[in-house]
Amino acid sequence: MPPNYHFVKLASSESVVRDGYDRPAALFSFDLAETGLEYTVGDHLAVLPRNPAPVVDKVLALYNPEVEGSKLLSVEAVDPLGDCPFPSTLTARELLTQYLDLCGRPSRSFFKQLFMFASSSTARNQLRSLYERDNPDAPQDAFERYTACNTYADVLTEFSNTALPPFEYLLSMIPAITPRLYSIASSPLYRKNRLELLVVLNRWNDESQTVRTGLTTRYLFGMEIGDTVAIQIRTGILQPPEDTEAPLLMFGLGTGVAPFRGFLQHRNALLEQGAKLGPATLYVGFRHENFDYYLKNDFKRWMRNGVLTELHPAFSHDNLEERKGRLYFISDLIKDKPTDMAKALHINEKEKEVQAYYCGPALGIPETIQDSMTGAISRTGLPEEEAKAYMERLVKKEDRFHTECF
């Protein structure tokens, strides 16, 4: 097991999109029983992925027969006082599977180190063009295009006959795999010893039209029930207020609804314990109502029992013909229905100071939502200057608009 990590087992996985939809997404549930691990609602899960077996096999084949997957390696740091990210003893396959970021995007320093092992002028010229920043034969955009289409493993394969470094050099040339952070989509009060993630498969076509898949999401979607994954629990950014009666206003885009699923599970458990709950309004954004409306049934159930007060979904890619190809976002929904936003903010109720939360992509989206909120307020009561002053207090002076962007 990697240092400072814990192994947990995958207990279940459940698709949250319609069968056959081209953007798979699922809820992954992990068993924390007998691990001693605890988390609070709103925390993050750091997942340490593994490289796919075909990629590992491809790199091992470059060093066959000198290095076999089962070969036991002894690792020592050059600086005895420095940190070593690897165990002192492990197999070659373990090193390539769990530690070296073979699927990562190559850096300039990697090409510069690889240049030292080049045995032909052609290889030297090509590698030099990739690590020299001011090379007129290979400007920055050429470097970006090449590294967008080639991983560390791809480069090793391409230069296997002309610039393959000794195996032990890989430990200093290729960076270690880093964990990926996910907002936990559950509450420990709702289901003891279970931790859940809501994840969409990250898949795209690079400039060469090769299908690429994110390392961690490919790893998660390839897991079988009972498989173990190395994780850490880290304190999250979005935390619900201690006052259960404080009004909540939440904005979640796609899998950005994950922490709010945890919030609502938490409120459900508190309600069953007899707590009084304040109003909770949720704005969600998805592509299609009939294909990727994650957690729709959960939201309806929480609406029925009072855990969720108001639900406002926006579907960006539905009805495109009617809107002449224009996408439809949460900010558009707020502009179209300003009274719903004014109601959610409880502006005229001084004793009810709403706590607002956003989770989703950055790209200026939180600011766009805040602008649409200002417009909604000014259209439903307050003059424009007072609406701006209110949002200034909410976002900056009183820090009641909390954001988690990815």
Secondary structure, DSSP 8 states (H G I E B T S, - for coil): --TT-EEEEEEEEEE-S-TT-SS-EEEEEEE-TTT-----TT-EEEEE----HHHHHHHHHHTTTTS-TT-EEE---SSTTS--SS-SEEEHHHHHHHTB-TTS---HHHHHHHHTT--SHHHHHHHHHHH-TT-TTS-HHHHHHHHHH--HHHHHHHTTTT----GGGHHHHS-B---EEEEB-S-TTTSTTEEEEEEE--EEE-TT--EEE-HHHHHHHT--TT-EEEEEEE--S----S-TTS-EEEEEEGGGGHHHHHHHHHHHHHHHTT-----EEEEEEES-TTT--TTHHHHHHHHHTTS--EEEEEETTTTTTTTTT----HHHHHHH-HHHHHHHHTTT-TT---EEEEEE--TTHHHHHHHHHHHHHHHTTS-HHHHHHHHHIIIIIS--EEEEE-
